[in-house]
Amino acid sequence: MENKLKLYGFNNLTKSLSFNIYDVCYAKSEREQRDYITYIDEQYNSERLTHILCRVTEMIGAHVLNISKQDYDPQGASVTILIAEQEFPKDQIDRSCNLGQYADTVIGHLDKSHVTVHTYPEFHPGTAIATFRVDIDVATCGEISPLNTLNYLIGSFDSDIITADYRVRGFTRDVDGKKLFMDHPMASIQNYIDDETLEKYDAVDINVYQANLFHTKMLIKEPELQNYLFNRDVLEIPPKKRLKISNNLRKEMIEIFSGANIF
């Protein structure tokens, strides 16, 4: 059993997890594009995103102080949650905090520990490929770490491409005064993702161990065309057209995964 680190004073390390997922689809006709926007509104509205972030907060053992959320027209949403590592006595909580209870007016603010989510829709003008990105940031200070929320986050969204960054900043001290720049073993973000999930993706790491910077990107291995069509059966599409759509989807995914215009 691993010995727990004995620290001098408060754990001053800041741990940040940035998690991006990309949902790619084909929406050619006006009807399909309307269906796609309806799907986005249902899957990524601020109410559902707030529920996901509150669950993330529970998983890392933190407590909600304040929630600010907003839906956008025609699609997209943002949610920000201020969290604390330990539960605050009520007389110490700022009166502007809503503790997750929504009012007519919600005042939002950030601190060292927070959870945020933003969504970004985008259409390719020529190929009818639509891409929707969900960007989640979990920043914590002290002992709690957001890494154990990765499997829950991946399972909460339709993820064709995933990029995750984990950073540890600052330092804390042990009882002898020695600086500690990391308080837990860390080799790869992939070590915190279920094997069953990893089997579905091609995954690449870019890590800078000396700087406590860890980056993992993942690309789904075997996308099925039917999963990328809205209210249309794949058999309704002629074989040559199916191949063209599949190729365009794959090209889009590869370029997002690579972070470069390849084709």
SEMARNU-237795 format. One record per residue: residue number from 1; x, y, z of N, C-alpha, C in turn. Coordinates in Angstrom, 3 decimals. Atoms other than C-alpha are relative to their C-alpha. Example, Ala and Ser with C-alpha at 12.3 -4.5 7.8 and 13.67 -1.06 7.14 Angstrom:
2
   nr        nX        nY        nZ       caX       caY       caZ        cX        cY        cZ
    1     0.890    -1.190     0.000    12.300    -4.500     7.800     0.900     1.200     0.000
    2    -0.820    -1.190    -0.060    13.670    -1.060     7.140    -0.770     1.090     0.730
***
This chain:
263
   nr        nX        nY        nZ       caX       caY       caZ        cX        cY        cZ
    1     0.849    -1.196     0.000     0.000     0.000     0.000     0.885     1.247     0.000
    2    -0.824    -1.190     0.148     1.352     3.400    -1.021    -0.154     0.925     1.207
    3     0.048    -0.917    -1.128     2.281     5.729     1.846    -0.523     1.362    -0.453
    4     0.541    -1.300     0.330     0.349     8.982     1.883     1.046     1.072     0.289
    5    -0.954    -1.083    -0.176     2.472    12.096     1.408    -0.382     0.859     1.200
    6     0.229    -0.901    -1.124     2.852    14.174     4.554     0.510     1.385    -0.392
    7    -0.320    -1.328     0.491     2.760    17.839     3.622     0.083     1.008     1.128
    8    -0.061    -1.138    -0.909     3.646    21.042     5.365    -1.035     1.014    -0.478
    9     1.043    -0.941     0.383     0.488    23.135     5.249    -0.881    -0.531    -1.113
   10     0.977     0.329     1.035    -1.946    23.188     2.332     0.685    -0.509    -1.265
   11    -0.495     0.482     1.291    -1.418    21.283    -0.940    -0.259     1.085    -1.049
   12     0.110    -1.137     0.922    -0.723    24.142    -3.383     0.062    -0.378    -1.471
   13    -0.058     0.407     1.401    -0.601    22.085    -6.576    -1.336     0.273    -0.692
   14     1.184    -0.197     0.829    -3.035    23.040    -9.327     0.003    -1.037    -1.115
   15     0.104     1.067     0.997    -4.227    20.178   -11.551    -1.138     0.331    -0.955
   16     0.997    -0.401     0.999    -6.047    20.935   -14.792    -0.145    -1.076    -1.064
   17     0.323     0.932     1.078    -7.757    18.547   -17.205    -0.824     0.735    -1.038
   18     0.743    -0.558     1.124    -8.803    19.916   -20.596    -0.407    -1.152    -0.900
   19     0.551     1.166     0.693   -11.063    17.499   -22.438    -0.853     0.480    -1.167
   20     0.748    -0.349     1.205   -12.274    17.973   -26.026    -0.518    -1.247    -0.682
   21     0.502     1.069     0.857   -14.576    15.666   -27.956    -0.571     0.640    -1.266
   22     0.536    -0.445     1.276   -15.562    16.030   -31.595    -1.021    -1.032    -0.489
   23     1.066     0.836     0.548   -18.837    14.631   -32.920    -0.186     0.402    -1.456
   24     0.040    -0.295     1.434   -18.773    14.401   -36.726    -1.218    -0.683    -0.616
   25     1.150     0.620     0.652   -21.809    13.773   -38.950    -0.139     0.510    -1.436
   26     0.305    -0.403     1.367   -23.170    14.048   -42.501    -1.425     0.543    -0.026
   27     1.328    -0.625     0.061   -26.084    16.455   -43.013    -0.108     0.768    -1.315
   28     0.011    -0.579     1.337   -26.685    17.149   -46.721    -1.241     0.853    -0.253
   29     1.235    -0.708     0.342   -30.334    18.122   -47.115    -0.394     0.975     1.106
   30     0.504    -0.964    -0.977   -32.178    20.932   -45.367    -0.652    -0.721     1.175
   31     0.643     0.782    -1.056   -34.184    18.338   -43.436     1.025    -0.604     0.937
   32    -1.042     0.617    -0.818   -31.060    16.554   -42.250     0.698     1.024     0.883
   33    -0.642    -1.049    -0.794   -29.502    19.816   -41.106    -0.893     0.447     1.148
   34     0.939    -0.323    -1.086   -32.660    20.649   -39.123     0.023    -1.097     1.052
   35    -0.050     1.132    -0.937   -32.563    17.154   -37.591     1.281     0.030     0.828
   36    -1.280    -0.071    -0.710   -28.922    17.648   -36.698    -0.043     1.072     1.095
   37     0.096    -1.083    -0.981   -29.614    20.978   -34.951    -0.899    -0.426     1.161
   38     0.886     0.506    -1.065   -32.493    19.335   -33.035     0.746    -0.974     0.888
   39    -0.804     0.964    -0.757   -30.163    16.526   -32.006     0.993     0.718     0.910
   40    -0.967    -0.768    -0.789   -27.536    19.039   -30.842    -0.683     0.675     1.184
   41     0.728    -0.675    -1.072   -30.119    20.986   -28.857    -0.379    -0.956     1.119
   42     0.401     0.978    -1.009   -31.221    17.814   -27.096     1.208    -0.570     0.747
   43    -1.157     0.669    -0.585   -27.816    16.260   -26.508     0.920     0.935     0.780
   44    -1.002    -0.901    -0.551   -25.841    19.363   -25.594    -0.612     1.284     0.577
   45     0.593    -1.187    -0.613   -28.287    21.742   -23.902     0.631     0.242     1.372
   46    -0.696    -0.380    -1.231   -27.110    23.586   -20.795    -0.471    -0.807     1.203
   47     0.516     0.780    -1.133   -29.360    21.560   -18.477     0.731    -1.344     0.104
   48    -0.700     1.295    -0.018   -27.788    18.249   -19.509     1.480     0.186     0.317
   49    -1.407    -0.258    -0.278   -24.281    19.729   -19.484     0.218     0.316     1.476
   50    -0.105    -0.305    -1.430   -24.886    21.079   -15.980    -0.058    -1.278     0.825
   51     0.098     1.290    -0.702   -25.943    17.605   -14.825     1.319    -0.765    -0.091
   52    -1.274     0.706     0.183   -22.739    16.129   -16.293     1.091     0.621     0.868
   53    -1.041    -0.662    -0.780   -20.520    18.748   -14.642    -0.217    -0.164     1.497
   54     0.267     0.240    -1.427   -22.260    18.319   -11.285     0.434    -1.410     0.389
   55    -0.460     1.373    -0.263   -21.581    14.579   -11.538     1.528    -0.049     0.059
   56    -1.464    -0.091    -0.032   -17.914    15.356   -12.343     0.457     0.565     1.342
   57    -0.341    -0.615    -1.282   -17.806    17.568    -9.251    -0.108    -1.016     1.138
   58     0.170     1.040    -1.020   -19.147    14.704    -7.106     1.136    -1.016    -0.075
   59    -1.005     1.051     0.189   -16.637    12.249    -8.592     1.370     0.414     0.528
   60    -1.306    -0.435    -0.496   -13.645    14.392    -7.635    -0.065     0.418     1.461
   61     0.131    -0.275    -1.424   -15.012    14.861    -4.138    -0.077     1.468     0.338
   62     0.103    -1.442    -0.240   -15.663    18.592    -4.509    -1.455     0.378     0.269
   63     1.334    -0.501    -0.329   -18.669    20.748    -3.630    -0.322     1.214    -0.863
   64     0.434    -1.099     0.859   -20.664    23.115    -5.846    -0.241     1.251     0.836
   65     0.284    -1.291    -0.609   -20.603    26.772    -4.839    -0.899     0.843    -0.890
   66     0.751    -0.880     0.892   -21.958    28.502    -7.925    -0.107    -0.606    -1.393
   67     0.216     0.480     1.365   -23.423    27.595   -11.326    -0.499     1.155    -0.866
   68     0.480    -0.952     1.000   -23.776    29.846   -14.355    -0.142    -0.761    -1.311
   69     0.225     0.771     1.230   -25.300    28.420   -17.559    -0.770     0.833    -1.020
   70     0.668    -0.744     1.059   -26.515    29.657   -20.924    -0.126    -0.863    -1.254
   71     0.208     0.611     1.315   -28.052    28.159   -24.096     0.083     1.087    -1.065
   72    -0.149    -0.952     1.104   -27.382    29.789   -27.473    -0.891    -0.401    -1.166
   73     0.835     0.215     1.164   -29.409    30.126   -30.654     0.855     0.102    -1.267
   74     0.929     1.121     0.079   -29.486    28.123   -32.927     0.418    -1.228     0.809
   75    -0.433     1.129    -0.814   -27.347    25.658   -30.933     1.250     0.392     0.764
   76    -1.177    -0.278    -0.810   -24.582    25.512   -28.362    -0.394     0.439     1.400
   77     0.263    -0.364    -1.393   -24.320    26.126   -24.633     1.317     0.153     0.740
   78    -1.155    -0.146    -0.888   -21.910    27.136   -21.871    -0.467    -0.180     1.441
   79     0.287     0.159    -1.421   -21.817    26.144   -18.209     1.300     0.202     0.757
   80    -1.148    -0.178    -0.886   -19.413    27.267   -15.473    -0.431    -0.320     1.425
   81     0.291     0.350    -1.389   -19.346    25.755   -11.975     1.215     0.326     0.854
   82    -1.037    -0.268    -0.993   -17.299    27.145    -9.105    -0.090    -1.076     1.067
   83     0.026     1.106    -0.959   -16.278    24.313    -6.759     1.001     0.248     1.114
   84    -0.918    -0.054    -1.142   -14.565    23.918    -3.407     0.370    -1.428     0.384
   85    -0.457     1.344    -0.367   -12.500    20.968    -2.187    -0.768    -0.537     1.200
   86     0.744     0.413    -1.184   -14.340    20.890     1.131    -1.273     0.823     0.106
   87     1.262    -0.701    -0.159   -17.858    21.864     2.094     0.185     1.237     0.877
   88    -0.139    -1.259    -0.723   -18.092    25.482     3.234    -1.119     0.157     1.030
   89     1.071    -0.414    -0.908   -19.986    26.597     6.347    -0.827     1.090    -0.676
   90     0.875    -0.928     0.717   -23.003    28.584     5.153     0.334     1.459     0.271
   91    -0.276    -1.397    -0.308   -21.926    31.753     6.940     1.269     0.515    -0.663
   92    -1.221    -0.413     0.695   -18.662    31.761     4.942    -0.173     0.069    -1.516
   93     0.235     0.019     1.444   -20.229    31.420     1.485    -0.477     1.367    -0.464
   94     0.395    -1.284     0.575   -20.481    34.566    -0.622    -1.483    -0.032    -0.378
   95     1.442    -0.025     0.231   -24.107    35.643    -0.936    -0.367    -0.052    -1.487
   96     0.294     0.083     1.434   -23.800    35.792    -4.745    -0.006    -1.436    -0.504
   97    -0.022     1.410     0.416   -23.270    32.009    -4.867    -1.405    -0.595     0.099
   98     1.351     0.581     0.001   -26.359    29.966    -5.732    -0.016    -1.458     0.442
   99    -0.099     1.390    -0.474   -25.096    26.508    -4.572    -0.795    -0.966    -0.879
  100     0.713     0.871     0.930   -26.657    24.980    -7.663    -1.490     0.252    -0.067
  101     1.419    -0.339     0.042   -30.088    26.494    -6.958    -0.182     1.183    -0.948
  102     0.133    -1.045     1.006   -31.061    28.491   -10.030    -1.003     1.061     0.444
  103     0.908    -1.115    -0.286   -32.638    31.905    -9.570    -0.247     0.737    -1.304
  104     0.261    -0.781     1.211   -34.002    34.468   -12.020     1.281     0.655    -0.502
  105    -1.285    -0.587     0.350   -30.588    36.121   -11.946     1.106    -0.847     0.605
  106    -1.104     0.818    -0.485   -27.438    34.013   -11.682     1.295     0.757    -0.197
  107    -1.294    -0.676     0.084   -24.099    35.635   -10.907     1.085    -1.061    -0.044
  108    -1.040     1.007     0.132   -21.148    33.580   -12.120     1.373     0.594     0.209
  109    -1.383    -0.437    -0.143   -17.473    33.832   -11.222     0.893    -1.227     0.066
  110    -0.977     1.073     0.024   -14.325    31.749   -11.389     0.948     0.116     1.183
  111    -1.021     0.023    -1.040   -11.753    30.725    -8.804     1.023    -1.039    -0.425
  112    -1.020     0.989     0.342    -8.795    28.332    -8.671    -0.627    -1.336    -0.359
  113     0.644     1.279     0.257   -11.176    25.382    -8.652    -1.323     0.242    -0.716
  114     1.223    -0.213     0.759   -13.830    25.324   -11.343    -0.142    -1.069    -1.073
  115     0.303     0.911     1.096   -15.487    23.205   -14.012    -0.763     0.805    -1.036
  116     0.690    -0.747     1.051   -16.496    24.717   -17.353    -0.216    -0.882    -1.221
  117     0.236     0.683     1.268   -17.997    23.463   -20.599    -0.516     1.014    -1.009
  118     0.458    -0.838     1.102   -18.476    25.205   -23.940    -0.182    -0.916    -1.212
  119     0.240     0.801     1.199   -19.841    23.836   -27.220     0.155     0.861    -1.242
  120    -0.318    -0.736     1.223   -18.883    24.810   -30.765    -0.468    -0.793    -1.228
  121     0.450     0.663     1.233   -20.843    23.812   -33.934     0.717     0.561    -1.220
  122    -0.698    -0.457     1.210   -19.314    24.000   -37.409    -0.410    -0.873    -1.176
  123     0.359     0.724     1.217   -20.303    23.020   -40.985     1.066     0.206    -1.076
  124    -0.879    -0.108     1.168   -18.047    22.265   -43.953    -0.847     0.500    -1.168
  125     0.838    -0.592     1.047   -19.320    24.422   -46.856    -0.168    -0.868    -1.240
  126     0.053     0.757     1.245   -18.611    21.858   -49.575    -0.421    -1.446     0.133
  127     0.220     1.443    -0.107   -18.961    18.331   -48.212    -1.196    -0.375     0.867
  128     1.147     0.242    -0.888   -22.000    18.688   -45.862     0.397    -0.757     1.260
  129    -0.463     0.606    -1.247   -19.866    17.377   -43.007    -0.134     1.028     1.114
  130     0.174    -0.882    -1.153   -20.838    18.907   -39.668     0.845    -0.533     1.157
  131    -0.826     0.371    -1.150   -18.540    18.913   -36.656    -0.472     0.777     1.216
  132     0.402    -0.651    -1.243   -19.589    19.619   -33.106     1.029    -0.321     1.074
  133    -1.042     0.178    -1.014   -16.978    20.175   -30.387    -0.523     0.369     1.374
  134     0.285    -0.294    -1.400   -17.491    19.994   -26.649     1.341     0.166     0.709
  135    -1.258    -0.346    -0.660   -14.721    21.640   -24.613    -0.249     0.089     1.500
  136     0.199     0.044    -1.454   -14.559    20.794   -20.886     1.335     0.235     0.690
  137    -1.179    -0.255    -0.816   -12.047    22.169   -18.386    -0.352    -0.248     1.460
  138     0.156     0.247    -1.432   -11.716    20.874   -14.835     1.295     0.426     0.668
  139    -1.183    -0.509    -0.699    -9.289    22.858   -12.669    -0.198    -0.187     1.498
  140     0.109     0.251    -1.435    -8.642    21.778    -9.090     1.295     0.420     0.684
  141    -1.197    -0.250    -0.795    -6.258    22.760    -6.345    -0.069    -0.867     1.245
  142    -0.026     0.880    -1.161    -5.145    20.646    -3.414     0.176    -1.450    -0.404
  143    -0.221     1.431     0.202    -5.328    16.866    -3.247    -0.843    -0.588    -1.116
  144     0.905     0.621     0.963    -8.258    16.210    -5.593     0.545     0.138    -1.419
  145    -0.466     0.007     1.387    -7.488    15.301    -9.217    -1.168    -0.363    -0.912
  146     1.121     0.272     0.910    -9.882    15.298   -12.212     0.182    -1.230    -0.881
  147    -0.282     1.090     0.929    -8.282    12.289   -13.937    -1.004    -1.151     0.091
  148     0.898     1.145    -0.138   -10.736     9.749   -12.521    -1.378     0.266    -0.610
  149     1.278    -0.288     0.653   -13.597    11.486   -14.381     0.036    -0.300    -1.498
  150    -0.152     0.145     1.452   -12.258    10.654   -17.855    -0.972    -1.006    -0.607
  151     0.887     1.016     0.575   -14.247     7.457   -18.438    -1.454     0.453     0.010
  152     1.366    -0.527    -0.058   -17.455     9.125   -17.324    -0.223     1.041    -1.099
  153     0.140    -1.037     1.016   -16.843    12.096   -19.640    -0.052    -0.606    -1.397
  154    -0.008     0.639     1.320   -16.017     9.891   -22.629    -1.335    -0.693    -0.255
  155     1.268     0.708     0.149   -19.151     7.821   -22.007    -1.209     0.908    -0.080
  156     1.132    -0.933    -0.009   -21.335    10.932   -21.727    -0.250     0.638    -1.354
  157     0.115    -0.648     1.300   -20.781    12.034   -25.329     0.276    -0.987    -1.120
  158    -0.362     0.751     1.203   -20.627    10.649   -28.858     1.352     0.529    -0.459
  159    -1.367    -0.500     0.184   -16.879    10.885   -29.320     0.679    -0.686    -1.171
  160    -0.750     0.520     1.139   -15.295    10.416   -32.745     1.490     0.293     0.157
  161    -1.386    -0.394    -0.293   -12.114    12.296   -31.826     0.019     0.552     1.420
  162    -0.153    -0.475    -1.374   -10.916    12.966   -28.279     1.402     0.563     0.153
  163    -1.314    -0.508    -0.408    -8.094    15.208   -27.134    -0.085     0.352     1.481
  164    -0.020    -0.263    -1.432    -7.150    15.434   -23.483     1.373     0.521     0.400
  165    -1.239    -0.566    -0.538    -4.530    17.560   -21.730    -0.087     0.016     1.519
  166    -0.064    -0.039    -1.459    -3.466    17.208   -18.114     1.270     0.739     0.400
  167    -1.126    -0.817    -0.418    -1.221    19.759   -16.408     0.012     0.114     1.520
  168    -0.160    -0.237    -1.438     0.148    20.034   -12.883     0.912     1.209     0.155
  169    -0.724    -1.253    -0.145     1.314    23.502   -11.839     0.303     0.276     1.470
  170    -0.350    -0.420    -1.353     2.980    25.016    -8.815     0.802    -1.054     0.745
  171    -0.674     0.997    -0.828     4.553    23.130    -5.936    -0.563     0.077     1.409
  172     0.342     0.047    -1.413     3.844    22.087    -2.393     1.237    -0.498     0.747
  173    -1.170     0.423    -0.773     6.191    21.067     0.428    -0.355    -1.152     0.932
  174     0.207     1.035    -1.015     6.620    17.999     2.571     0.382     0.566     1.370
  175    -0.214    -0.486    -1.365     7.103    18.232     6.337     1.434     0.444     0.249
  176    -1.395    -0.413    -0.138    10.859    18.654     5.860     0.319     1.253    -0.821
  177    -0.204    -1.211     0.790    10.382    21.654     3.555     0.402    -0.250    -1.437
  178    -0.395     0.321     1.372    11.298    19.802     0.328    -1.160     0.283    -0.960
  179     1.026    -0.302     0.993     9.427    21.054    -2.754    -0.454    -1.273    -0.712
  180     0.582     1.103     0.757     7.094    18.578    -4.463    -0.785     0.599    -1.154
  181     0.656    -0.540     1.180     6.048    19.359    -8.033    -1.060    -0.951    -0.565
  182     1.019     0.983     0.378     3.838    16.254    -8.372    -0.288    -0.841     1.229
  183     0.329     0.761    -1.207     1.939    14.394    -5.679    -0.609    -1.362    -0.307
  184     0.482     1.339     0.346     0.914    11.269    -7.621     0.761    -0.488    -1.231
  185    -0.709     0.533     1.172     2.548     8.923   -10.159    -0.768     0.309    -1.279
  186     0.654    -0.348     1.264     1.845     9.894   -13.768     0.907    -0.353    -1.160
  187    -0.753     0.357     1.194     3.011     8.308   -17.022    -0.754     0.363    -1.270
  188     0.808    -0.269     1.190     0.108     8.729   -19.472    -1.460     0.163     0.399
  189     1.442    -0.139    -0.192    -3.499     9.893   -19.578    -0.700    -1.307    -0.326
  190     0.620     1.264     0.394    -4.268     6.561   -21.244    -0.134    -0.972     1.170
  191     0.074     0.894    -1.156    -3.615     4.814   -17.915    -1.279     0.202     0.803
  192     1.226    -0.304    -0.729    -6.819     6.428   -16.617    -1.253    -0.257    -0.835
  193     1.116     0.305     0.887    -9.005     5.259   -19.523    -0.183    -1.514    -0.058
  194     0.293     1.430     0.027   -10.728     1.867   -19.548     0.580    -0.659    -1.252
  195    -0.551     0.751     1.129    -9.094    -0.777   -21.770    -1.051    -0.203    -1.092
  196     1.073     0.231     0.971   -12.459    -1.458   -23.440    -0.223     1.229    -0.872
  197     0.128    -1.244     0.765   -12.682     2.196   -24.474     1.196     0.191    -0.918
  198    -1.212    -0.193     0.799    -9.080     2.348   -25.677     0.033    -0.899    -1.230
  199     0.017     0.920     1.137    -9.659    -0.656   -27.956    -0.759     0.574    -1.198
  200     0.814    -0.569     1.073   -12.139     1.423   -29.981     0.706     1.141    -0.735
  201    -0.665    -1.186     0.533    -9.606     4.172   -30.716     1.462    -0.273    -0.322
  202    -1.442    -0.151     0.154    -6.182     4.794   -32.163     0.411     1.157     0.905
  203    -0.375    -1.017    -0.985    -4.394     6.749   -29.436     1.488     0.318    -0.096
  204    -1.381    -0.478     0.060    -1.204     8.830   -29.433     0.245     0.924     1.185
  205    -0.401    -0.872    -1.105     0.622    10.485   -26.532     1.077     0.985    -0.448
  206    -1.088    -0.968     0.107     2.710    13.663   -26.585     0.184     0.566     1.406
  207    -0.194    -0.368    -1.406     4.110    14.129   -23.073     1.322     0.726     0.218
  208    -1.219    -0.688    -0.428     6.636    16.514   -21.534     0.109    -0.242     1.505
  209     0.009     0.451    -1.394     7.415    14.734   -18.286     0.654     1.006     0.944
  210    -0.712    -0.936    -0.868     9.854    17.293   -16.919    -0.865     1.203     0.369
  211     0.878    -1.144    -0.237     7.185    19.982   -17.207    -1.372    -0.415     0.526
  212     1.291     0.516    -0.470     4.333    17.748   -15.951    -1.138     0.364    -0.952
  213     0.983    -0.229     1.054     2.492    18.160   -19.261    -0.306    -1.325    -0.692
  214     0.395     1.284     0.575     0.512    15.210   -20.644    -1.122     0.240    -1.011
  215     0.966    -0.208     1.072    -1.397    15.105   -23.931    -0.290    -1.343    -0.661
  216     0.423     1.214     0.699    -3.391    12.247   -25.464    -1.079     0.367    -1.002
  217     1.072    -0.184     0.981    -5.411    12.270   -28.672    -0.426    -1.362    -0.541
  218     0.589     1.284     0.354    -7.729     9.485   -29.845    -0.920     0.147    -1.202
  219     0.808     0.000     1.212    -9.384     8.673   -33.175    -0.735    -1.330    -0.095
  220     0.782     1.226     0.063   -12.231     6.180   -33.512     0.466    -0.864    -1.174
  221    -0.594     0.893     1.007   -11.071     3.109   -35.463    -0.968    -0.362    -1.118
  222     0.911     0.556     0.996   -14.164     1.782   -37.247    -1.355     0.709     0.020
  223     1.294    -0.698     0.047   -16.893     4.386   -37.824    -0.955    -0.676    -0.976
  224     1.025     0.577     0.863   -20.122     2.942   -39.252    -0.848     1.129    -0.567
  225     0.659    -1.110     0.681   -21.778     5.217   -41.809    -1.403     0.252     0.542
  226     1.370    -0.175    -0.473   -25.289     4.588   -40.466    -0.073     0.910     1.232
  227    -0.011    -0.813    -1.220   -24.314     6.260   -37.185     0.192     1.491    -0.273
  228    -0.277    -1.396     0.341   -23.540     9.497   -39.062    -1.073     0.612    -0.892
  229     1.109    -0.467     0.822   -26.825     9.837   -40.968    -1.198     0.322     0.884
  230     1.170    -0.408    -0.770   -29.988    11.555   -39.735    -1.280    -0.375    -0.739
  231     1.297     0.433     0.546   -33.355     9.853   -40.377     0.118    -0.506    -1.437
  232    -0.189     0.595     1.320   -31.963     8.068   -43.396     0.708    -1.331     0.167
  233    -0.643     1.307    -0.038   -31.088     4.427   -43.906     1.160    -0.005    -0.986
  234    -1.185     0.023     0.857   -27.634     3.817   -45.348    -0.276    -0.698    -1.327
  235     0.310     0.740     1.225   -29.176     1.431   -47.912    -0.751     0.858    -1.021
  236     0.664    -0.924     0.930   -31.106     4.355   -49.433     1.018     0.734    -0.874
  237    -1.043    -0.752     0.708   -27.790     5.794   -50.634     0.739    -0.943    -0.940
  238    -0.732     0.858     0.948   -26.136     4.368   -53.790     1.415    -0.294     0.507
  239    -1.319     0.414    -0.501   -22.858     2.492   -53.098     1.110     1.015    -0.232
  240    -1.060    -0.976     0.282   -20.615     5.079   -54.829    -0.134     1.238     0.893
  241     0.245    -1.149    -0.862   -22.243     7.885   -52.857     0.366    -0.326     1.439
  242    -0.367     0.439    -1.356   -21.832     5.891   -49.630     1.506     0.080     0.206
  243    -1.460    -0.006    -0.088   -18.130     5.492   -50.339     0.531     1.421     0.085
  244    -0.458    -1.391    -0.006   -17.732     9.206   -51.042    -0.265     0.653     1.350
  245     0.338    -0.572    -1.307   -19.519    10.205   -47.826     0.934    -0.556     1.072
  246    -0.888     0.634    -0.986   -17.475     7.704   -45.808     1.409     0.567    -0.089
  247    -1.344    -0.560     0.182   -14.238     9.024   -47.301     0.086     1.432     0.530
  248     0.006    -1.374    -0.495   -15.195    12.631   -46.549    -0.042     0.056     1.526
  249     0.056     0.070    -1.463   -16.089    11.737   -42.964     1.364    -0.366     0.574
  250    -1.301     0.459    -0.516   -12.807     9.911   -42.496     1.068     1.075    -0.174
  251    -0.972    -1.078     0.229   -10.777    12.736   -44.043    -0.148     1.095     1.054
  252     0.246    -1.035    -1.001   -12.422    15.239   -41.716     0.540    -0.437     1.367
  253    -0.458     0.515    -1.296   -11.681    13.044   -38.684     1.525    -0.035     0.078
  254    -1.462     0.099     0.005    -8.049    12.458   -39.675     0.639     1.377     0.134
  255    -0.575    -1.351    -0.089    -7.394    16.178   -40.135    -0.190     0.603     1.391
  256     0.218    -0.490    -1.368    -8.965    17.034   -36.775     0.952    -0.701     0.958
  257    -0.896     0.792    -0.840    -6.983    14.242   -35.133     1.457     0.459    -0.159
  258    -1.378    -0.389     0.293    -3.762    15.389   -36.818     0.270     1.464     0.316
  259    -0.186    -1.431    -0.208    -4.355    19.090   -36.253     0.656     0.667    -1.189
  260    -0.629    -0.545     1.217    -3.385    19.794   -39.876    -0.903    -0.273    -1.200
  261     0.711     0.205     1.256    -4.920    20.205   -43.335     0.829    -0.936    -0.868
  262    -0.793     1.027     0.685    -3.706    16.982   -44.960    -0.484    -0.206    -1.426
  263     0.540     0.356     1.310    -6.044    16.399   -47.908    -0.253     1.235    -0.851
***
